[in-house]
Amino acid sequence: MKKRDKKSKQKPKNALVGMILGVFAENPFKNYNYKQIAFRLGVKDKIGKNVIMNIIGELEDANDIIRVKPGKYVINPEKLQKMANKSQYVTGRVDLKKTGKAYIISDEGGDDVFISANNTGHALHGDCVKVLIFPKRKSHKTEGQIIEVLERKKETFVGTLELEKNFGFVVADSQNMPYDLFIPKEHFGEAKNGQKVLVKLMDWPEHANNPFGKIIKVLGQPGDNDVEMQSILAEYDFPLSFSDAVERDASNISMKISPAEIKKRRDYRKTFTLTIDPYDAKDFDDALSFKQLEKGIYEIGVHIADVSHYVQPGTALEKEAYQRATSVYLVDRVIPMLPEKLSNMVCSLRPNEEKLTFSVVFRMNEKAEVLDQWFGKTVINSNRRFTYEEAQQIIDNGEGEYSNEILTFHKLALILRKKRFDAGSINFQTEEIKFKLDEKGKPIETYVKVQKEANHLVEEFMLLANRSVATFIGKPKSGKVPKTFIYRIHDEPNPEKLATFVGFLKKLGYGLNVGSRQQLASSYNNLFERIKGKGEENMIETIAIRTMSKAIYSTDNNGHYGLGFDFYSHFTSPIRRYPDLMVHRLLESYLEGGKSADKEKYEEACQHSSDMEKQASEAERASVKYKQVEFMIDKVGKVFPGLISGVSKWGIFVSLIESHSEGLIRFNDLKGDYYYLDEDNYRIIGKQYGHVYRLGDEVNVLVKNVDLIRRQLDFQIMD
């Protein structure tokens, strides 16, 4: 190997590090050189091999691996021991399954800990617990026993009441709640047998098999659309209404803007401004302004609703916004973070109304290069509200009202988008399922929302604003430590998942270049282009997304891997996201010369916002799942084409091509052979005849059973 200059002992941060250490750890007594490691990881190009060579040198410097002969290394036994079992005890969150078994997502990172059903104690899904780790057996997963519940995540549950003479049980809706809640007669309230109810957990006696509860709210009859949507909200701990104090705060806010407030701001009321949103949107929180400065030079303004002007710290309105942290978008309704007077009226950038905004204004040339930028408080008056469909029609036809402005925005957005992908953004394709509902909320049609150029137009300018704000605050200036700020971060791919994915792709004749971050991003995009329209497209895109980490909020800037940005924040949607509201406050303070904010306080708010975002996403998925199952309720006995969307030890999941409803084909319903799971290759194999069902395969299925209460579909294969 080439000689390297000794560098800092700081551990290298790269998705490759974990993959390289994983190769050494799999065979701790075997020595490897960098070429052998590259071969194991599927890296063939010279640049990628050089990166691996440098990382191996850094791992040697950090004493994670030991040189045994020139160019040959083995893993340090001390490092192996740390990787194998960091501690006899760990703390973490419980991921409880319907079967009663659980997995612990450790606070210290590393592998999840498996807990058998008889070792979960009285822990419930989401609880923070202390776990005793069992001695690890060779080639077995990490196992343990829950010995203490440190913090209950949840105290209320939604379910259906089943009454006996002197007691009752509530069968929970959640698939993560394997226990029925015992309800003593004195805690029935007004609830009747078969109704959906909200139950509060009161006690769980040491030797009782079931937790004890009290009915605190009757939701109504199962199957009613409003009842089911409210059940989903309650299940994920979102409030069903605003308190009187919050509504009072909102009602006291004036719709009028004082002349004194306007004088404090840069005035854009006479500059052409538009909004582009979905046809059914009411909370318009972003607008774009356009002004031609000289030939080939434009002033582009990204104007965002100035929610922080109205939502002041210490008010009931502020406390409620913090607790909710996000708006929730169910299939048939929006549960806003802020009351309707603010979200749809005072703050919404409605056309032909004066509105207070916080803006990023760019001076750009025809190559979409930012020549100058300005951040500050503004006032606007939007000339026109466009739907995405109206803007798309102008892009397609090249004519229409304000076509010059929209086509210029479009031209600049195309350049920004190309630059972004050339620089390392990954073009992940995710499907958004939408429904057409009748007057009672019953789904009569389901379809996939298609992103077109008009969507990309808005997206690129919002990304530019978010990135510019984060860079302005976060990039070190003259050796000064950056002030506390809120970043939207997206970590590198999980090394083990990425290594498995690379190996799997190799078997299909595809490859990923994992030599560097930019090479990996570029090869992801090339892969998506190569598989477009092919049978394996759905399978590969699904697995690719699963290799990635989840984006979260943090005061520590680690960059955004998926977008390829060193600095990224959320500035553009404060009507529906609390982190954007925090970003507005911090940016305003720092523009006025304020000192750095309390990092610990804001980090706690980031963690809460990330948690609530995840809950909102789960609630939204639950509402989609309910409507998908409801859509299939009159289709039992019919046959539909579908794609295998998942494989598990219970069977195979199939997503119907037309409706995108997903159901399970259980192993017991697969006739003619005994099938076993080949998890690493995302397939099941018939033991006797060798027939294979793989993720992404197209199959015809019979709708065998529809269970609306459990939101479950059972299919039977017809091939």
LUMPAVO-228459 format. One record per residue (C-alpha): residue number from 0; residue in three letters; x, y, z. Coordinates in steps of 0.02 Angstrom, whole numbers. Example, Ala and Ser with C-alpha at 12.3 -4.5 7.8 and 13.67 -1.06 7.14 Angstrom:
2
     i    aa       c1       c2       c3
     0   Ala      615     -225      390
     1   Ser      684      -53      357
***
This chain:
719
     i    aa       c1       c2       c3
     0   Met        0        0        0
     1   Lys       52      180      -28
     2   Lys      116      272      124
     3   Arg       -5      395      201
     4   Asp       21      545      311
     5   Lys      -38      509      486
     6   Lys     -197      605      519
     7   Ser     -310      635      668
     8   Lys     -371      481      762
     9   Gln     -549      541      735
    10   Lys     -655      400      662
    11   Pro     -693      423      476
    12   Lys     -876      461      438
    13   Asn     -926      369      280
    14   Ala    -1055      235      240
    15   Leu     -909      129      178
    16   Val     -828      122      351
    17   Gly     -962        9      423
    18   Met     -963     -100      268
    19   Ile     -774     -121      274
    20   Leu     -774     -160      460
    21   Gly     -916     -283      429
    22   Val     -807     -381      306
    23   Phe     -665     -391      434
    24   Ala     -786     -439      574
    25   Glu     -866     -581      474
    26   Asn     -697     -669      466
    27   Pro     -597     -602      614
    28   Phe     -447     -718      588
    29   Lys     -430     -687      402
    30   Asn     -321     -547      337
    31   Tyr     -370     -437      190
    32   Asn     -290     -308       79
    33   Tyr     -384     -162        4
    34   Lys     -410     -251     -163
    35   Gln     -493     -400      -78
    36   Ile     -606     -283       21
    37   Ala     -652     -192     -141
    38   Phe     -695     -359     -223
    39   Arg     -806     -410      -75
    40   Leu     -899     -244      -88
    41   Gly     -917     -247     -277
    42   Val     -805      -94     -304
    43   Lys     -717     -106     -472
    44   Asp     -661       69     -520
    45   Lys     -492      142     -475
    46   Ile     -563      294     -381
    47   Gly     -672      182     -271
    48   Lys     -525       67     -232
    49   Asn     -420      219     -183
    50   Val     -557      276      -64
    51   Ile     -559      102       16
    52   Met     -370      106       30
    53   Asn     -377      276      120
    54   Ile     -515      218      239
    55   Ile     -415       62      283
    56   Gly     -271      177      326
    57   Glu     -385      283      436
    58   Leu     -452      127      522
    59   Glu     -273       73      557
    60   Asp     -236      246      629
    61   Ala     -390      229      740
    62   Asn     -328       56      796
    63   Asp     -488      -27      734
    64   Ile     -387     -144      622
    65   Ile     -209     -211      640
    66   Arg      -77     -232      504
    67   Val      -13     -411      508
    68   Lys      100     -399      354
    69   Pro      128     -265      222
    70   Gly      -41     -216      150
    71   Lys     -135     -351      250
    72   Tyr     -249     -317      398
    73   Val     -361     -404      525
    74   Ile     -488     -329      642
    75   Asn     -428     -278      816
    76   Pro     -503     -404      941
    77   Glu     -549     -259     1056
    78   Lys     -648     -177      916
    79   Leu     -731     -344      876
    80   Gln     -783     -363     1058
    81   Lys     -858     -187     1060
    82   Met     -954     -225      901
    83   Ala    -1015     -392      968
    84   Asn    -1082     -334     1136
    85   Lys    -1063     -155     1193
    86   Ser    -1139     -182     1365
    87   Gln    -1232     -309     1470
    88   Tyr    -1377     -185     1483
    89   Val    -1451      -68     1354
    90   Thr    -1594       56     1355
    91   Gly    -1706       85     1206
    92   Arg    -1881       94     1133
    93   Val    -1996      -55     1116
    94   Asp    -2058     -108      945
    95   Leu    -2196     -227     1000
    96   Lys    -2279     -346      878
    97   Lys    -2457     -417      876
    98   Thr    -2384     -588      919
    99   Gly    -2318     -520     1085
   100   Lys    -2134     -526     1039
   101   Ala    -2034     -366     1026
   102   Tyr    -1876     -284      963
   103   Ile    -1781     -151     1059
   104   Ile    -1713       -6      960
   105   Ser    -1562       36     1066
   106   Asp    -1518      214     1118
   107   Glu    -1335      167     1094
   108   Gly    -1360      114      913
   109   Gly    -1307      -55      846
   110   Asp    -1415     -207      813
   111   Asp    -1596     -216      872
   112   Val    -1620     -331     1022
   113   Phe    -1748     -471     1004
   114   Ile    -1866     -501     1152
   115   Ser    -1972     -659     1154
   116   Ala    -2155     -643     1207
   117   Asn    -2121     -714     1382
   118   Asn    -1982     -588     1415
   119   Thr    -2073     -424     1377
   120   Gly    -2141     -401     1553
   121   His    -2272     -263     1557
   122   Ala    -2190     -158     1422
   123   Leu    -2295      -86     1280
   124   His    -2254      -20     1107
   125   Gly    -2146      137     1110
   126   Asp    -2101      124     1296
   127   Cys    -1925      168     1349
   128   Val    -1856       14     1438
   129   Lys    -1700      -62     1516
   130   Val    -1647     -228     1440
   131   Leu    -1533     -366     1502
   132   Ile    -1432     -436     1356
   133   Phe    -1411     -625     1350
   134   Pro    -1240     -698     1306
   135   Lys    -1231     -700     1117
   136   Arg    -1229     -868     1031
   137   Lys    -1132     -888      869
   138   Ser    -1233     -840      715
   139   His    -1384     -796      822
   140   Lys    -1466     -625      838
   141   Thr    -1445     -521      996
   142   Glu    -1577     -569     1125
   143   Gly    -1627     -500     1293
   144   Gln    -1759     -476     1427
   145   Ile    -1850     -316     1476
   146   Ile    -1816     -289     1661
   147   Glu    -1887     -115     1687
   148   Val    -2007        7     1604
   149   Leu    -1923      177     1620
   150   Glu    -2056      280     1532
   151   Arg    -2227      244     1459
   152   Lys    -2244      310     1282
   153   Lys    -2432      298     1276
   154   Glu    -2575      296     1401
   155   Thr    -2728      299     1286
   156   Phe    -2784      169     1160
   157   Val    -2922      155     1030
   158   Gly    -3021       -4     1010
   159   Thr    -3188      -92     1004
   160   Leu    -3283     -130     1166
   161   Glu    -3338     -310     1198
   162   Leu    -3455     -314     1350
   163   Glu    -3488     -454     1472
   164   Lys    -3608     -442     1621
   165   Asn    -3492     -361     1749
   166   Phe    -3338     -318     1647
   167   Gly    -3280     -288     1470
   168   Phe    -3128     -292     1358
   169   Val    -3071     -167     1228
   170   Val    -2987     -248     1078
   171   Ala    -2860     -119     1021
   172   Asp    -2853      -63      838
   173   Ser    -2664      -51      841
   174   Gln    -2565     -196      769
   175   Asn    -2432     -155      900
   176   Met    -2551     -189     1047
   177   Pro    -2561     -378     1077
   178   Tyr    -2661     -363     1240
   179   Asp    -2847     -329     1262
   180   Leu    -2880     -198     1396
   181   Phe    -2987     -258     1543
   182   Ile    -3126     -133     1587
   183   Pro    -3214     -149     1757
   184   Lys    -3401     -113     1753
   185   Glu    -3383       52     1847
   186   His    -3272      117     1705
   187   Phe    -3391       82     1558
   188   Gly    -3458      261     1556
   189   Glu    -3591      282     1420
   190   Ala    -3510      156     1303
   191   Lys    -3611       17     1225
   192   Asn    -3559     -153     1160
   193   Gly    -3473     -147      990
   194   Gln    -3433       39      993
   195   Lys    -3265      117      956
   196   Val    -3196      196     1115
   197   Leu    -3044      285     1184
   198   Val    -2971      200     1337
   199   Lys    -2849      265     1467
   200   Leu    -2726      140     1542
   201   Met    -2754      146     1732
   202   Asp    -2653        1     1803
   203   Trp    -2570     -164     1761
   204   Pro    -2563     -272     1918
   205   Glu    -2405     -377     1931
   206   His    -2488     -547     1907
   207   Ala    -2626     -492     1787
   208   Asn    -2619     -549     1606
   209   Asn    -2706     -390     1543
   210   Pro    -2687     -205     1580
   211   Phe    -2836     -119     1664
   212   Gly    -2918       31     1582
   213   Lys    -3056      162     1592
   214   Ile    -3163      222     1445
   215   Ile    -3139      410     1428
   216   Lys    -3225      444     1261
   217   Val    -3352      357     1150
   218   Leu    -3305      380      967
   219   Gly    -3453      292      885
   220   Gln    -3494      145      773
   221   Pro    -3354       54      680
   222   Gly    -3360       80      492
   223   Asp    -3425      258      501
   224   Asn    -3301      368      406
   225   Asp    -3290      507      538
   226   Val    -3274      380      678
   227   Glu    -3133      288      588
   228   Met    -3036      446      547
   229   Gln    -3054      508      727
   230   Ser    -3000      335      787
   231   Ile    -2840      348      685
   232   Leu    -2802      521      755
   233   Ala    -2835      463      934
   234   Glu    -2733      304      906
   235   Tyr    -2582      411      861
   236   Asp    -2613      535     1002
   237   Phe    -2667      684      898
   238   Pro    -2801      794      979
   239   Leu    -2972      795      897
   240   Ser    -3000      982      924
   241   Phe    -2919     1142      987
   242   Ser    -2946     1198     1166
   243   Asp    -3050     1353     1208
   244   Ala    -2891     1446     1259
   245   Val    -2809     1412     1090
   246   Glu    -2964     1463      993
   247   Arg    -2974     1621     1100
   248   Asp    -2794     1666     1058
   249   Ala    -2830     1640      873
   250   Ser    -2992     1741      875
   251   Asn    -2901     1890      952
   252   Ile    -2782     1904      803
   253   Ser    -2831     2042      683
   254   Met    -2843     2013      495
   255   Lys    -2785     2193      466
   256   Ile    -2602     2243      452
   257   Ser    -2555     2408      531
   258   Pro    -2463     2542      428
   259   Ala    -2329     2543      564
   260   Glu    -2293     2357      534
   261   Ile    -2284     2382      346
   262   Lys    -2155     2522      369
   263   Lys    -2038     2399      457
   264   Arg    -2034     2285      306
   265   Arg    -1972     2280      127
   266   Asp    -2125     2313       18
   267   Tyr    -2162     2188     -122
   268   Arg    -2346     2229     -143
   269   Lys    -2319     2300     -318
   270   Thr    -2200     2161     -373
   271   Phe    -2281     2021     -473
   272   Thr    -2313     1875     -354
   273   Leu    -2403     1709     -372
   274   Thr    -2440     1550     -275
   275   Ile    -2447     1374     -349
   276   Asp    -2533     1242     -243
   277   Pro    -2646     1087     -255
   278   Tyr    -2823     1128     -313
   279   Asp    -2896     1086     -141
   280   Ala    -2766     1179      -36
   281   Lys    -2817     1317       83
   282   Asp    -2655     1351      177
   283   Phe    -2546     1442       50
   284   Asp    -2383     1462      145
   285   Asp    -2263     1501        1
   286   Ala    -2264     1624     -144
   287   Leu    -2143     1670     -284
   288   Ser    -2112     1846     -348
   289   Phe    -2031     1895     -513
   290   Lys    -1948     2054     -576
   291   Gln    -1839     2078     -730
   292   Leu    -1693     2188     -675
   293   Glu    -1597     2197     -839
   294   Lys    -1571     2083     -987
   295   Gly    -1537     1908     -923
   296   Ile    -1544     1961     -739
   297   Tyr    -1695     1923     -629
   298   Glu    -1750     1957     -451
   299   Ile    -1836     1801     -384
   300   Gly    -1919     1811     -214
   301   Val    -1969     1661     -109
   302   His    -2097     1730       13
   303   Ile    -2154     1626      162
   304   Ala    -2300     1660      278
   305   Asp    -2234     1754      431
   306   Val    -2317     1642      560
   307   Ser    -2192     1692      695
   308   His    -2265     1869      692
   309   Tyr    -2433     1801      750
   310   Val    -2385     1649      856
   311   Gln    -2293     1724     1003
   312   Pro    -2194     1625     1136
   313   Gly    -2287     1589     1297
   314   Thr    -2462     1594     1222
   315   Ala    -2584     1449     1219
   316   Leu    -2570     1455     1029
   317   Glu    -2382     1431     1037
   318   Lys    -2391     1288     1163
   319   Glu    -2520     1197     1056
   320   Ala    -2416     1220      898
   321   Tyr    -2265     1147      988
   322   Gln    -2361      996     1053
   323   Arg    -2437      955      883
   324   Ala    -2275     1001      791
   325   Thr    -2354      965      621
   326   Ser    -2515      963      523
   327   Val    -2584      789      487
   328   Tyr    -2650      749      313
   329   Leu    -2775      607      318
   330   Val    -2862      546      161
   331   Asp    -3015      657      180
   332   Arg    -2960      797      296
   333   Val    -2818      902      363
   334   Ile    -2790      914      550
   335   Pro    -2697     1080      555
   336   Met    -2556     1127      674
   337   Leu    -2637     1299      692
   338   Pro    -2823     1345      705
   339   Glu    -2914     1380      542
   340   Lys    -2914     1569      567
   341   Leu    -2725     1567      556
   342   Ser    -2691     1422      438
   343   Asn    -2825     1463      308
   344   Met    -2850     1650      333
   345   Val    -2728     1765      426
   346   Cys    -2567     1677      373
   347   Ser    -2624     1600      209
   348   Leu    -2553     1697       60
   349   Arg    -2720     1718      -26
   350   Pro    -2727     1820     -187
   351   Asn    -2767     2007     -184
   352   Glu    -2738     2020        4
   353   Glu    -2594     2105       94
   354   Lys    -2494     1974      189
   355   Leu    -2343     1976      305
   356   Thr    -2201     1865      246
   357   Phe    -2022     1814      285
   358   Ser    -1924     1809      123
   359   Val    -1767     1753       34
   360   Val    -1738     1861     -119
   361   Phe    -1615     1804     -252
   362   Arg    -1533     1900     -394
   363   Met    -1507     1769     -529
   364   Asn    -1444     1760     -706
   365   Glu    -1509     1654     -850
   366   Lys    -1396     1509     -795
   367   Ala    -1490     1504     -627
   368   Glu    -1332     1563     -539
   369   Val    -1365     1660     -379
   370   Leu    -1274     1826     -394
   371   Asp    -1338     1898     -230
   372   Gln    -1464     1855      -94
   373   Trp    -1559     1947       43
   374   Phe    -1654     1882      195
   375   Gly    -1786     1983      287
   376   Lys    -1965     2027      333
   377   Thr    -2079     2083      191
   378   Val    -2258     2121      143
   379   Ile    -2336     2053      -18
   380   Asn    -2499     2053     -113
   381   Ser    -2514     1899     -224
   382   Asn    -2578     1935     -400
   383   Arg    -2641     1760     -438
   384   Arg    -2672     1591     -361
   385   Phe    -2626     1450     -481
   386   Thr    -2663     1266     -458
   387   Tyr    -2528     1145     -513
   388   Glu    -2639     1094     -658
   389   Glu    -2658     1274     -720
   390   Ala    -2470     1306     -708
   391   Gln    -2435     1141     -797
   392   Gln    -2551     1190     -940
   393   Ile    -2449     1349     -968
   394   Ile    -2286     1249     -963
   395   Asp    -2357     1124    -1089
   396   Asn    -2436     1252    -1208
   397   Gly    -2318     1400    -1185
   398   Glu    -2461     1523    -1167
   399   Gly    -2587     1586    -1041
   400   Glu    -2604     1718     -905
   401   Tyr    -2432     1770     -838
   402   Ser    -2351     1642     -955
   403   Asn    -2188     1741     -968
   404   Glu    -2161     1736     -780
   405   Ile    -2210     1553     -760
   406   Leu    -2104     1498     -909
   407   Thr    -1954     1594     -839
   408   Phe    -1979     1511     -669
   409   His    -1989     1344     -759
   410   Lys    -1830     1375     -861
   411   Leu    -1732     1421     -704
   412   Ala    -1804     1274     -605
   413   Leu    -1750     1151     -741
   414   Ile    -1571     1216     -729
   415   Leu    -1574     1210     -538
   416   Arg    -1640     1031     -544
   417   Lys    -1505      973     -665
   418   Lys    -1368     1055     -562
   419   Arg    -1436      972     -405
   420   Phe    -1433      797     -479
   421   Asp    -1263      826     -559
   422   Ala    -1198      876     -387
   423   Gly    -1263      719     -300
   424   Ser    -1449      728     -263
   425   Ile    -1533      557     -272
   426   Asn    -1693      548     -375
   427   Phe    -1796      431     -267
   428   Gln    -1970      397     -337
   429   Thr    -2107      379     -207
   430   Glu    -2290      349     -245
   431   Glu    -2426      454     -163
   432   Ile    -2594      364     -163
   433   Lys    -2749      475     -181
   434   Phe    -2936      436     -178
   435   Lys    -3097      503     -249
   436   Leu    -3230      493     -113
   437   Asp    -3419      502     -117
   438   Glu    -3522      615       -4
   439   Lys    -3508      488      140
   440   Gly    -3319      472      124
   441   Lys    -3324      303       37
   442   Pro    -3184      280      -92
   443   Ile    -3250      261     -269
   444   Glu    -3083      277     -358
   445   Thr    -2899      266     -313
   446   Tyr    -2749      333     -411
   447   Val    -2567      383     -396
   448   Lys    -2528      568     -389
   449   Val    -2406      610     -529
   450   Gln    -2271      742     -502
   451   Lys    -2252      853     -655
   452   Glu    -2146     1004     -703
   453   Ala    -2259     1126     -609
   454   Asn    -2226     1029     -448
   455   His    -2040     1030     -485
   456   Leu    -2045     1218     -519
   457   Val    -2105     1254     -342
   458   Glu    -1996     1118     -266
   459   Glu    -1833     1186     -337
   460   Phe    -1859     1363     -272
   461   Met    -1911     1298     -101
   462   Leu    -1755     1188      -94
   463   Leu    -1649     1337     -145
   464   Ala    -1724     1445       -6
   465   Asn    -1705     1309      126
   466   Arg    -1526     1274       76
   467   Ser    -1480     1460       70
   468   Val    -1550     1496      243
   469   Ala    -1458     1346      319
   470   Thr    -1295     1391      233
   471   Phe    -1309     1575      283
   472   Ile    -1321     1530      468
   473   Gly    -1227     1364      474
   474   Lys    -1072     1395      368
   475   Pro     -928     1452      479
   476   Lys     -876     1633      453
   477   Ser     -701     1699      491
   478   Gly     -663     1557      611
   479   Lys     -819     1591      716
   480   Val     -923     1446      784
   481   Pro    -1094     1444      696
   482   Lys    -1242     1492      805
   483   Thr    -1372     1366      860
   484   Phe    -1490     1325      718
   485   Ile    -1618     1195      662
   486   Tyr    -1560     1083      521
   487   Arg    -1651      951      421
   488   Ile    -1522      811      416
   489   His    -1518      648      322
   490   Asp    -1382      524      370
   491   Glu    -1286      406      258
   492   Pro    -1362      237      210
   493   Asn    -1358       97      337
   494   Pro    -1193        8      295
   495   Glu    -1261     -169      321
   496   Lys    -1418     -136      218
   497   Leu    -1315      -53       82
   498   Ala    -1192     -199       76
   499   Thr    -1338     -323       63
   500   Phe    -1417     -217      -74
   501   Val    -1254     -207     -173
   502   Gly    -1236     -396     -163
   503   Phe    -1416     -422     -216
   504   Leu    -1400     -304     -365
   505   Lys    -1244     -397     -420
   506   Lys    -1347     -556     -438
   507   Leu    -1470     -463     -550
   508   Gly    -1332     -394     -661
   509   Tyr    -1335     -218     -589
   510   Gly    -1208     -126     -484
   511   Leu    -1184       24     -370
   512   Asn    -1023      123     -360
   513   Val     -998      147     -172
   514   Gly     -827      228     -190
   515   Ser     -887      400     -134
   516   Arg    -1047      490      -87
   517   Gln    -1063      574     -256
   518   Gln    -1023      414     -352
   519   Leu    -1153      319     -251
   520   Ala    -1285      454     -283
   521   Ser    -1245      457     -469
   522   Ser    -1252      267     -482
   523   Tyr    -1419      265     -388
   524   Asn    -1490      385     -519
   525   Asn    -1415      285     -662
   526   Leu    -1489      126     -587
   527   Phe    -1663      204     -579
   528   Glu    -1649      254     -762
   529   Arg    -1592       78     -814
   530   Ile    -1734      -12     -725
   531   Lys    -1873      107     -782
   532   Gly    -2014        6     -859
   533   Lys    -1934     -162     -818
   534   Gly    -2012     -299     -712
   535   Glu    -1887     -274     -571
   536   Glu    -1914      -84     -561
   537   Asn    -2034      -88     -414
   538   Met    -1929     -215     -318
   539   Ile    -1765     -122     -336
   540   Glu    -1838       50     -297
   541   Thr    -1923      -21     -141
   542   Ile    -1761      -98      -76
   543   Ala    -1660       57     -121
   544   Ile    -1772      167      -13
   545   Arg    -1758       42      131
   546   Thr    -1568       59      130
   547   Met    -1582      244      171
   548   Ser    -1589      326      341
   549   Lys    -1738      434      392
   550   Ala    -1724      623      384
   551   Ile    -1741      709      554
   552   Tyr    -1721      880      636
   553   Ser    -1563      920      733
   554   Thr    -1457     1064      797
   555   Asp    -1304      965      740
   556   Asn    -1277      987      554
   557   Asn    -1232      823      469
   558   Gly    -1292      877      296
   559   His    -1431      801      192
   560   Tyr    -1370      642      107
   561   Gly    -1518      615      -10
   562   Leu    -1516      794      -75
   563   Gly    -1326      804      -77
   564   Phe    -1327      967       23
   565   Asp    -1197     1011      154
   566   Phe    -1322     1129      236
   567   Tyr    -1510     1110      234
   568   Ser    -1654     1172      341
   569   His    -1843     1188      335
   570   Phe    -1894     1370      314
   571   Thr    -2038     1363      190
   572   Ser    -2190     1289      281
   573   Pro    -2216     1367      454
   574   Ile    -2406     1353      440
   575   Arg    -2392     1163      448
   576   Arg    -2220     1125      525
   577   Tyr    -2159     1187      694
   578   Pro    -1972     1171      650
   579   Asp    -1998     1302      512
   580   Leu    -2072     1417      643
   581   Met    -1916     1393      751
   582   Val    -1805     1428      599
   583   His    -1898     1592      568
   584   Arg    -1873     1648      748
   585   Leu    -1689     1604      750
   586   Leu    -1655     1684      581
   587   Glu    -1743     1845      633
   588   Ser    -1644     1851      795
   589   Tyr    -1477     1824      709
   590   Leu    -1514     1952      572
   591   Glu    -1538     2077      712
   592   Gly    -1372     2028      793
   593   Gly    -1442     1915      929
   594   Lys    -1331     1795     1024
   595   Ser    -1332     1607      995
   596   Ala    -1488     1519     1062
   597   Asp    -1491     1381     1194
   598   Lys    -1435     1227     1098
   599   Glu    -1503     1103     1226
   600   Lys    -1677     1180     1224
   601   Tyr    -1686     1178     1034
   602   Glu    -1616     1002     1021
   603   Glu    -1757      941     1133
   604   Ala    -1881     1030     1018
   605   Cys    -1799      948      867
   606   Gln    -1818      775      944
   607   His    -2001      809      985
   608   Ser    -2034      875      809
   609   Ser    -1952      723      729
   610   Asp    -2055      606      839
   611   Met    -2218      695      797
   612   Glu    -2176      697      612
   613   Lys    -2154      508      620
   614   Gln    -2321      489      711
   615   Ala    -2408      599      584
   616   Ser    -2335      496      442
   617   Glu    -2397      335      525
   618   Ala    -2571      410      550
   619   Glu    -2576      464      367
   620   Arg    -2524      290      310
   621   Ala    -2657      213      423
   622   Ser    -2793      320      343
   623   Val    -2733      271      169
   624   Lys    -2729       88      220
   625   Tyr    -2907      100      289
   626   Lys    -2972      176      128
   627   Gln    -2880       48       22
   628   Val    -2961      -94      120
   629   Glu    -3131       -6      114
   630   Phe    -3112       11      -75
   631   Met    -3094     -180      -87
   632   Ile    -3241     -224       26
   633   Asp    -3359     -265     -120
   634   Lys    -3224     -354     -221
   635   Val    -3209     -517     -122
   636   Gly    -3196     -664     -244
   637   Lys    -3127     -559     -387
   638   Val    -2955     -581     -467
   639   Phe    -2832     -437     -494
   640   Pro    -2653     -421     -557
   641   Gly    -2526     -365     -427
   642   Leu    -2342     -346     -386
   643   Ile    -2256     -435     -241
   644   Ser    -2216     -289     -125
   645   Gly    -2143     -383       24
   646   Val    -2086     -553       85
   647   Ser    -2090     -610      265
   648   Lys    -2100     -766      370
   649   Trp    -2291     -751      367
   650   Gly    -2301     -754      178
   651   Ile    -2291     -631       34
   652   Phe    -2370     -459       21
   653   Val    -2447     -407     -145
   654   Ser    -2492     -231     -201
   655   Leu    -2630     -227     -330
   656   Ile    -2575     -137     -488
   657   Glu    -2735      -38     -513
   658   Ser    -2788       10     -337
   659   His    -2619       -9     -247
   660   Ser    -2711      -97     -105
   661   Glu    -2591     -215      -16
   662   Gly    -2637     -386       52
   663   Leu    -2554     -542      121
   664   Ile    -2542     -716       44
   665   Arg    -2506     -831      191
   666   Phe    -2389     -979      172
   667   Asn    -2534    -1095      214
   668   Asp    -2626    -1031       59
   669   Leu    -2480    -1068      -57
   670   Lys    -2528    -1240     -123
   671   Gly    -2422    -1377     -199
   672   Asp    -2260    -1353     -102
   673   Tyr    -2181    -1303       63
   674   Tyr    -2106    -1128       47
   675   Tyr    -1966    -1051      149
   676   Leu    -1902     -872      162
   677   Asp    -1738     -820       79
   678   Glu    -1728     -652      168
   679   Asp    -1562     -592       94
   680   Asn    -1628     -611      -83
   681   Tyr    -1805     -546      -48
   682   Arg    -1892     -705     -106
   683   Ile    -1975     -866      -51
   684   Ile    -1930    -1035     -125
   685   Gly    -2028    -1196     -140
   686   Lys    -1927    -1333      -54
   687   Gln    -1982    -1478     -165
   688   Tyr    -2005    -1400     -338
   689   Gly    -1899    -1243     -318
   690   His    -2030    -1119     -377
   691   Val    -1979     -941     -329
   692   Tyr    -2084     -788     -284
   693   Arg    -1977     -632     -278
   694   Leu    -2006     -451     -228
   695   Gly    -2067     -359     -383
   696   Asp    -2139     -513     -472
   697   Glu    -2309     -491     -555
   698   Val    -2443     -613     -497
   699   Asn    -2632     -633     -511
   700   Val    -2723     -642     -344
   701   Leu    -2897     -681     -282
   702   Val    -2967     -566     -148
   703   Lys    -3002     -696      -13
   704   Asn    -3052     -590      137
   705   Val    -3073     -406      184
   706   Asp    -3060     -358      368
   707   Leu    -3102     -173      382
   708   Ile    -3083     -167      572
   709   Arg    -2904     -233      567
   710   Arg    -2869     -146      399
   711   Gln    -2812     -312      325
   712   Leu    -2832     -395      156
   713   Asp    -2804     -581      126
   714   Phe    -2761     -636      -50
   715   Gln    -2740     -805     -133
   716   Ile    -2622     -832     -279
   717   Met    -2701     -885     -442
   718   Asp    -2548     -918     -553
***
